[in-house]
Amino acid sequence: MAERMLKFTTVARRTPEKRAADARAGDFHEIYADFIDAKASEQSARCSQCGVPFCQTHCPLHNNIPDWLRMTAEGRLEEAYQLSAATSSMPEVCGRICPQDRLCEGNCVIEQSGHGTVTIGAVERYINDKAWDMGWVKPLAVGPDQGQSVGIVGAGPAGLSAAERLREAGYAVTVYDRHDRAGGLLIYGIPSFKLEKDVVTRRTERLAEGGIAFKLGFEVGRDATLEQLRERHDAVLIATGVYAARDLVAPGAGSAGVAPALDYLIASNRTGLGDSVPAYESGELDAAGKDVVVVGGGDTAMDCVRTAIRQGATSVTCLYRRDKANMPGSMREVANAEEEGVVFEWLAAPRAVTGEAAGVTGVRAARMRLGAPDSSGRQTPEEIDGGDFERPAQLLIKALGFEPEPLAQLWSAPDLKTTRWGTVKVDVRHQMTNLDGVFAAGDIVRGASLVVWAIRDGYDAAAAIQRYLQAKVGASALIAAE
């Protein structure tokens, strides 16, 4: 092993080749090429195999990263895939969209020593794409029938990961989702240049082939109440995510031409999937030929600015009220956006939307500076007197984050307890809500977060549901014996 590993002092960090900015800005294909076998092996061999693998401990799934890097370096690719898949239901998805710079790679020991992190995400994507190509990904292994069923509301990463674990344990699983395709934001929120949709659909097809039932176009509150789902199933998992957009508070924010980020991204993704989208076809949610301003600094804002570039916008500007160092989004995504021609206005916040109610013409913004820290420890943005400036905009996209929808009201479930933030309240010991047999996981519990955390929450919820159902069977057996 010593000859194969520990090469970080002699082999430089290399990422997969990235398509030129001018070429990739004209389409929605992924921007990174695949590693070839030799390059993946070489880059994996840079791993230091440290005694305390911070890459693993800082991964929400605690993926066995050093081990599958070693196997990749040694050419044991099928074993590397099996180890990767043992802790993640969507490793090739995480390899594409996880902010590795903030998680595994950002905590790599050799990165801290100045040698440049191992390209963990690229290797993860490589070995799992290889597994699909080689036929190593097997059908879902379903356990003995438990005679109990679970209903899962939400076909995003939390719901899908829980469904997989529960089906493997032998439970009948039905996944309900309001959209007409399974995948949640993986399908409709994340653009194809980061995650091509066949990568998601082959996962959901595998689950369907394994016996998981999908009820799509199904909206709880319209097609059934929460109480009716409880009557159908022995347990219910709420994994809806958070979809309500935070609003822009500024004069003119209600004008035509001001759009929520998710509406814009869904329209773009649906169009790419071949759907007819009237709001896109009319030009309302199409950036072509327009000056576009995106307000926000997270990964959703980066998805919007990079989508606008690909739609043929005349100009694309991102306004963010803090500086680049305090931006919540991935620095990798910021760099990609800058390469593609996005202009960033750091320390800038919208003061007013100009134009008429029938259509915006621009945005007036204030220059900001960072003042004293708030209760969270982050410096508070403060306006600079006399620092106003204007930018033209015929399309203004609000990417200010997401809030939970009022599920208790929408689902006719007034007894379902929520937190003061609107998220579903659960007992942290077992992820069950105040309603017996009703669990919750993912963003609807923790707030808007990462896909990898949603997968982890789905796993934890599946384990909790299995314990609950086993206890339910045990209690029934005791009653029968008496």
Secondary structure, DSSP 8 states (H G I E B T S, - for coil): -TTTS--TTTS------B--HHHHTTS-S-SB----HHHHHHHHTT----SS-HHHHTSTT---HHHHHHHHHTT-HHHHHHHHHHH-S-HHHHHHHS-TTTTTGGG-HHHHTTS----HHHHHHHHHHHHHHHT--------S--S-EEEEE--SHHHHHHHHHHHHTT-EEEEEESSSSTTTHHHHTS-TTTS-HHHHHHHHHHHHHTT-EEEET--BTTTB-HHHHHHH-SEEEE-----EE----STTTTSTTEEEHHHHHHHHHHHHTT---HHHHTTTT--TTSEEEEE--SHHHHHHHHHHHHTT-SEEEEEESS-GGG-SS-HHHHHHHHHTT-EEEESEEEEEEEEETTEEEEEEEEEEEEEEE-TTS-EEEEE-TT--EEEE-SEEEE-S-EE---HHHHTT-TT--B-TTS-B---TTT-B-SSTTEEE-THHHH-S--HHHHHHHHHHHHHHHHHHHHHHHHHHHHHHH-
